[in-house]
Amino acid sequence: MTLMNGSTPSVAVWILIWMAFASIVALLAHGRDKSAARKGRRRTPERTLHLLEFVGGWPGAIIAMFLFHHKIRKPSYFLVTGLIVAGWIAVAIWWFRIFQA
């Protein structure tokens, strides 16, 4: 992929694009799970929702949790999500310190 000025996007740009995509998927998955919960249908396993957060969809998952009022009263779920976010922040800090982005 080449930008309009002829340069190629940095790794950070690709990570942000991936996170935007993963966030949309995570948001939709949380919304679908909330809908299934209300209708008494088959739910999305929590580990699947956490996997979506882990691979970069945590911003969308957090938005969905508050938008749909979903999983916000379950401390164990919220704790795992918090640890995933903390991990992403720690890696981002490490990345910027190493590569001086």
N, C-alpha and C positions, 0 to 999 in steps of 0.2 A: 504494500500500500504506500502510495506517495501522496504527500500533502500538496496543497496548491503552490507552496513555495519551493517544491522539489525535494524537500527533506523527507526522511522517513520518521514515523512516530517513535518515541522512546519506549522503553520497556514499561515505564510508569503509565504512559498513555494506554498501552495495551492492557495493563492490569486494570485501569479504570474502566475501559470498555468492557472487559470481562466482568468486573464487579457490577456494572450497570445491568448487563444481561442476566447475571446470576440473581441480582436483586429483584428484577421483574419476575423471574421464575419463582423465587422464594415468596414474594408477595402474593402471587397467584396461588401457590400451593397452600399458604396459610389461609387465604380467602376460601379456597375450596374445602379445606379441612373444617373451617368454621361453619360453612354451609352444610357440610355432611353431619357435623355435630348437632346442628339445629334440627335437621331432618331425620336424625336417627339412622343415618346411612354409614357405610364403611368409611373409617377414618384413615387419614394419612399417618403412618407411624411417626412417632416423635423423632426417632433416629434419622428418618428421611428428611424431616424438617431441619434437624441439626446439621445433617450433611450438606444441605443447601446453604446453610449459614456458613459452614466451615469452608466451602469452596469459593466463598466471596459474596454470597447473597445476604450477609448479615444486615446491611443497611435496609434492604427491602423487607427482611423479616421483622426488624424492629418497627419499621413503619406499619407493617401489617398487624403486629401485635397490638399497637395502640389504635390503629384505624378500625380494626374489627373487634377490639376488646377481646383478643384471643390469646390464651395462655399467659395472661399477665397476672393471674392469681395463683399460678402454680409455681411455688418457689424453686423446685428442683429444675424445672424447665428454664426458668428465668436465670438461674445460676449457671447452667451449662451455656446458655446464650451469652451471658456476661463473660464467661471464660473464653469463649470463641472470639468475642469482640476484643478482649484484652490481649489475646494472642495476636490478632491482626494488628493492633496498635503497636505491640512490642516489635513485631517484624518490621512494620513501617518505620519505627524509630531506628532500629538497627540498619535497615536499608539506607535511610537518608544519612546516617552517620558514616556508613562505610563508603557510599558512593557520592556523598556531598551533592545530592540532587538539587 
